[in-house]
Amino acid sequence: MATAADCDRLEQNLKNILEQTSLKWIFVGGKGGVGKTTCSCSLAIQLSKVRSSVLLISTDPAHNISDAFDQKFTKVPTKVKGFDNLYAMEIDPNVGVGELPDEYFEEQSAFSLGRSMMQDVMQALPGIDEAMSYSEVMKLVKSMNFDVVVFDTAPTGHTLRLLAFPSIVEKGLGKILRLKNHISPFMSQLAGLLGMSDFNTDDVTRKLEEILPVIRQVNEQFVNPEQTTFVCVCIAEFLSVYETERLVQELTKSNIDVHNVIVNQLILIPSGQKSCKMCDARHKIQAKYLDQIEDLYEDFNVTKLPLMEHEVRGMSQIKKFSEFLVYPFDPNQDKPNLLG
């Protein structure tokens, strides 16, 4: 049970994330359609003010960050226009090695030693292909030494799977390496039959062994609250609140830190102002679920964001909206319109 002092300490904003300079990985997630992308882009902008370099990664196959920033992003980190230290990229964690761009294979890696052959071998091992693709992405991100990485994640189910990937890859690679003495003769014979005389199984094993420590380190960091946290985004409706509670429970079970909830798209009416019947009805529904959220997450930082009069899209609007993550929206002073 939170004490009065605790309640005073828990501000209704995301300043705690901006001030925790040890954070390396920040995940933003929740049910589909609650505004995760707007929140993750806004958080990345605020982090760029206090961190040396920030990378925003979209792992949602829908890839909305290009639309949000009105700038095309690819599978390689690209600088966001108007910033010197903010980068963004879009990846699908379900793609295989064959779909990764050539930039991932410029340096020597396990896959540059016979990429097509490795693809064929991996296709025979369900799940290994996408896991190794994830490994290469994480290796690239780690090698570029970003100060902090923000993940704009897919809806809840995909997100939980993404967070489990480091552990899955670590176990999978460990098994492959343990079996290397049995596999090596077979791989050498297969390479000979395919005329790949330069293919060396020891080189492949060595490269896999290089990936393993990176994945192991990521796995350790994901369960370290000093380095990783998860921000849940929801709206004040039954299904979203239910999904958020399920997500919080799963994250807790997986030992992943979560102590921030963003309640988005709130109808915040200035005191003394009359509103239409629809707005009044929605406001009452939201107030009921907002009370439930505050009871459920009394020891969380609960940030309330307004429903805007228009889509939050384009750099100038996201910049303005991002301020509400730090300085809460005041309906008596602020207007739900960013176009002015």
FENVEN-V874885 format. One record per pair of residues at least 12 apart in sequence whose ideal C-beta (glycine too) atoms are under 8 Angstrom apart, sorted by the first residue. I is the first residue (numbers start at 1). J is the second residue. D is the distance in Angstrom with one decimal. If there is no record, write none. Layout:
<<I/J/D> <I/J/D>>
This chain:
<<1/298/7.8> <2/298/4.8> <2/299/5.0> <6/299/6.7> <7/298/7.3> <10/299/7.1> <10/300/7.1> <10/301/5.3> <10/302/8.0> <11/301/6.2> <12/301/6.7> <12/302/5.7> <12/303/5.7> <12/304/6.3> <12/328/5.6> <13/301/6.9> <13/303/5.4> <13/325/6.2> <13/326/5.5> <13/327/7.1> <13/328/5.9> <14/43/6.5> <14/46/7.2> <14/231/7.3> <14/260/6.2> <14/262/7.7> <14/301/7.0> <14/303/5.8> <14/325/4.6> <14/326/6.7> <15/326/5.9> <16/259/7.7> <16/260/7.2> <16/301/5.7> <17/43/7.1> <17/47/7.7> <17/229/6.7> <17/231/7.3> <17/260/6.6> <18/46/6.0> <18/47/6.5> <18/49/7.8> <18/50/5.3> <18/326/7.1> <20/226/7.8> <20/229/7.7> <21/50/7.7> <21/51/7.6> <22/226/4.6> <22/227/6.1> <23/148/5.9> <23/226/7.6> <23/227/6.2> <23/228/7.1> <23/229/6.1> <24/148/6.1> <24/149/6.7> <24/221/5.9> <24/227/4.5> <24/228/6.8> <25/148/7.7> <25/149/5.5> <25/151/7.2> <25/221/6.3> <25/222/6.5> <25/227/6.4> <25/228/4.3> <25/229/7.9> <26/43/7.0> <26/47/7.8> <26/148/6.5> <26/149/7.1> <26/150/4.8> <26/151/7.0> <26/228/7.5> <26/229/5.8> <26/230/7.8> <26/231/6.6> <27/150/8.0> <27/151/4.6> <27/153/5.8> <27/159/7.0> <27/163/7.1> <27/228/7.5> <27/229/7.5> <27/230/4.6> <27/231/6.9> <27/256/7.9> <28/40/3.9> <28/43/6.4> <28/150/6.6> <28/151/6.6> <28/152/5.8> <28/153/6.5> <28/230/7.8> <28/231/4.8> <28/233/6.3> <29/151/7.8> <29/153/4.0> <29/154/7.8> <29/155/7.8> <29/156/6.5> <29/159/4.4> <29/230/6.7> <29/231/7.6> <29/232/6.7> <29/233/6.9> <29/247/6.9> <30/155/7.7> <30/156/6.8> <30/232/5.4> <30/233/4.0> <30/234/5.3> <30/240/7.2> <30/243/6.9> <30/244/6.2> <30/247/6.7> <31/155/6.2> <31/156/6.2> <31/234/6.7> <31/239/6.8> <31/240/5.0> <31/243/4.3> <31/244/7.3> <32/155/4.3> <34/233/5.0> <34/234/5.6> <34/235/5.0> <34/240/5.8> <34/264/5.6> <34/265/7.3> <35/233/6.1> <35/235/7.6> <35/264/4.2> <35/265/6.3> <35/305/7.5> <36/60/7.8> <36/152/6.2> <36/153/6.9> <36/233/4.9> <37/58/7.4> <37/60/7.5> <37/64/4.2> <37/65/5.9> <37/68/5.3> <37/152/5.4> <38/68/6.4> <38/264/7.6> <38/312/5.0> <38/318/7.0> <38/321/6.7> <39/231/7.2> <39/233/5.1> <39/262/5.5> <39/264/6.6> <39/305/7.5> <39/325/7.6> <40/56/6.5> <40/65/7.6> <40/150/5.7> <40/151/7.4> <40/152/3.8> <41/56/6.7> <41/65/6.1> <41/68/4.9> <41/69/6.6> <41/152/7.3> <41/318/5.2> <41/322/7.6> <42/318/5.9> <42/321/5.6> <42/322/3.5> <42/324/7.8> <42/325/5.5> <43/150/5.9> <43/231/7.1> <43/322/7.3> <43/325/6.2> <44/56/4.2> <44/86/6.1> <44/88/7.6> <44/150/4.8> <45/83/8.0> <45/86/7.0> <45/318/6.4> <45/319/6.0> <45/322/4.5> <46/322/5.2> <46/325/5.7> <46/326/6.1> <47/148/5.8> <47/150/6.8> <48/83/5.8> <48/85/5.5> <48/86/4.3> <51/85/7.3> <51/147/4.4> <51/148/5.2> <52/85/6.2> <52/147/4.6> <53/85/4.8> <53/86/8.0> <53/87/7.3> <53/145/7.7> <53/146/4.9> <53/147/4.8> <53/148/7.8> <54/85/6.3> <54/86/5.0> <54/87/7.1> <54/146/6.7> <54/147/6.6> <54/148/5.5> <54/149/7.7> <54/150/6.7> <55/77/5.8> <55/87/4.9> <55/88/7.3> <55/89/7.0> <55/141/6.6> <55/144/7.4> <55/146/4.2> <55/148/7.6> <55/149/4.7> <55/150/7.1> <56/80/7.6> <56/86/7.1> <56/87/7.1> <56/88/4.4> <56/89/7.6> <56/149/7.9> <56/150/4.9> <56/152/6.4> <57/88/7.5> <57/89/5.5> <57/90/7.6> <57/91/6.3> <57/141/7.4> <57/149/6.3> <57/150/7.1> <57/151/5.3> <57/152/6.9> <58/73/7.4> <58/88/7.4> <58/89/7.4> <58/90/4.5> <58/91/7.2> <58/152/4.5> <59/91/6.1> <59/92/7.3> <59/93/5.3> <59/151/5.8> <59/152/7.0> <59/153/5.4> <59/154/5.9> <59/158/7.5> <59/159/7.8> <59/162/5.7> <60/152/6.4> <60/153/6.4> <60/154/4.1> <60/155/7.7> <60/158/7.6> <61/92/5.0> <61/94/7.2> <61/154/6.6> <62/154/7.7> <63/90/4.4> <64/152/7.6> <65/88/5.6> <65/90/6.5> <65/152/5.9> <66/90/6.7> <67/313/6.8> <68/312/7.7> <68/313/6.2> <68/318/6.3> <69/81/7.5> <69/88/6.9> <69/314/7.6> <69/315/6.1> <69/318/7.0> <70/313/6.7> <70/314/5.0> <70/315/6.9> <71/88/7.9> <73/88/4.8> <73/89/5.8> <73/90/4.9> <74/89/6.7> <74/90/6.7> <74/101/7.1> <75/89/6.2> <75/90/6.5> <75/91/5.4> <75/100/6.7> <75/101/5.1> <75/137/8.0> <76/89/6.1> <76/101/6.0> <76/103/5.1> <77/89/4.8> <77/141/7.8> <77/144/6.4> <77/146/8.0> <80/315/7.9> <81/315/6.8> <82/315/5.6> <87/146/7.2> <91/137/5.6> <93/130/6.7> <93/133/7.5> <93/134/5.4> <93/137/7.7> <93/158/7.7> <93/161/7.9> <93/162/5.4> <93/165/6.8> <94/130/5.4> <95/130/6.6> <95/133/5.6> <96/119/7.0> <96/122/7.1> <96/123/7.9> <96/129/3.9> <96/130/5.8> <96/133/5.5> <97/111/5.7> <97/115/7.2> <97/118/6.7> <97/119/6.0> <97/122/6.6> <97/129/5.9> <97/132/5.6> <97/133/5.1> <97/136/7.0> <98/115/7.5> <98/119/5.0> <98/129/8.0> <99/133/7.3> <100/133/5.8> <100/136/6.0> <100/137/7.5> <103/140/7.7> <104/136/5.1> <104/137/7.6> <104/140/6.0> <108/207/7.2> <109/136/7.0> <109/207/5.8> <110/204/5.4> <110/207/3.6> <110/208/5.5> <110/211/7.0> <111/132/7.8> <111/136/7.4> <113/198/8.0> <113/199/6.2> <113/200/7.3> <113/203/5.8> <113/204/6.0> <113/207/7.4> <114/191/7.3> <114/196/5.8> <114/199/5.4> <117/190/7.7> <117/191/7.3> <117/194/6.7> <117/196/6.8> <117/199/7.4> <118/204/7.9> <127/168/7.4> <127/172/7.7> <128/172/6.1> <131/165/6.4> <131/168/5.9> <131/169/4.7> <131/172/5.8> <132/169/7.5> <134/165/5.1> <134/169/6.5> <135/169/5.4> <135/173/7.8> <135/211/5.2> <135/214/7.4> <135/215/5.7> <136/211/7.9> <138/166/7.6> <138/214/6.5> <138/215/6.7> <138/218/5.5> <139/211/6.2> <139/214/5.2> <142/214/5.6> <142/217/7.7> <142/218/7.3> <156/243/5.9> <156/246/7.2> <156/247/5.3> <159/247/7.6> <160/247/7.6> <160/250/5.5> <160/254/7.6> <163/222/6.5> <163/251/7.7> <163/254/6.3> <163/256/6.2> <164/254/7.2> <166/215/5.5> <166/216/8.0> <166/218/4.8> <166/219/3.8> <166/222/5.9> <167/219/5.6> <169/215/4.9> <170/212/6.9> <170/215/5.2> <170/216/5.6> <170/219/5.5> <173/208/5.9> <173/211/6.6> <173/212/4.9> <173/215/6.8> <174/212/7.2> <176/208/6.5> <177/205/6.8> <177/208/6.2> <177/209/6.5> <177/212/7.1> <180/201/7.6> <180/205/5.1> <183/201/7.5> <184/201/4.4> <184/202/7.6> <184/205/7.4> <187/199/7.6> <187/201/4.6> <187/204/7.3> <188/201/5.6> <222/256/6.3> <223/254/7.5> <223/255/4.4> <223/256/6.3> <225/257/3.6> <228/256/6.5> <228/257/6.2> <229/256/8.0> <229/257/4.6> <229/258/6.8> <229/259/7.0> <229/260/7.0> <230/251/5.4> <230/256/5.7> <230/257/6.7> <230/258/4.3> <230/260/7.9> <231/258/7.7> <231/260/4.6> <231/261/7.7> <231/262/6.3> <232/244/5.1> <232/247/5.8> <232/248/6.4> <232/258/6.3> <232/260/7.1> <232/261/4.8> <232/262/7.1> <233/261/7.8> <233/262/4.6> <233/264/5.8> <234/261/6.6> <234/262/7.3> <234/263/6.0> <234/264/7.1> <234/293/7.4> <235/263/6.9> <235/264/5.6> <235/265/4.9> <236/263/5.7> <236/265/7.9> <236/266/6.3> <236/285/7.2> <236/286/3.9> <236/287/7.7> <236/288/7.9> <236/289/4.0> <236/290/4.9> <236/293/6.9> <237/285/7.3> <237/286/7.8> <237/289/6.1> <238/289/6.8> <241/289/5.4> <241/292/6.1> <241/293/6.2> <241/296/7.8> <244/261/6.8> <244/293/7.9> <245/296/6.5> <248/297/7.8> <258/300/7.8> <259/299/7.4> <259/300/5.2> <259/301/6.3> <260/300/6.3> <260/301/4.9> <260/303/6.9> <261/293/6.7> <261/297/5.3> <261/300/5.2> <261/301/7.4> <261/302/5.1> <261/303/7.2> <262/302/8.0> <262/303/4.7> <262/305/6.2> <262/325/7.8> <263/290/6.4> <263/293/6.0> <263/302/6.4> <263/303/7.1> <263/304/5.2> <263/305/6.9> <264/305/4.7> <264/307/8.0> <265/305/7.2> <265/306/7.7> <265/307/4.3> <266/286/5.8> <266/290/7.3> <266/304/5.5> <266/305/6.6> <266/306/5.6> <266/307/6.1> <267/279/5.6> <267/282/5.3> <267/283/4.8> <267/286/6.1> <267/306/7.7> <267/307/5.4> <268/304/7.6> <268/306/5.0> <268/307/7.8> <268/329/6.3> <268/331/4.1> <268/336/7.5> <269/283/6.1> <269/331/6.1> <270/331/4.5> <270/332/5.0> <271/331/7.7> <271/332/6.0> <290/304/7.6> <303/325/6.3> <303/328/7.3> <304/328/6.5> <304/329/7.0> <305/321/7.9> <305/324/5.6> <305/325/7.7> <305/329/6.6> <306/324/7.1> <306/329/4.6> <306/331/7.3> <306/334/7.7> <306/336/5.1> <307/336/6.7> <308/321/7.3> <308/336/5.0> <308/337/6.9> <308/338/6.5> <309/336/5.2> <309/337/4.8> <310/337/7.0> <310/338/7.5> <310/339/6.6> <312/338/6.6> <316/338/7.6> <317/338/4.4> <317/339/7.5> <320/338/4.6> <321/338/6.1>>
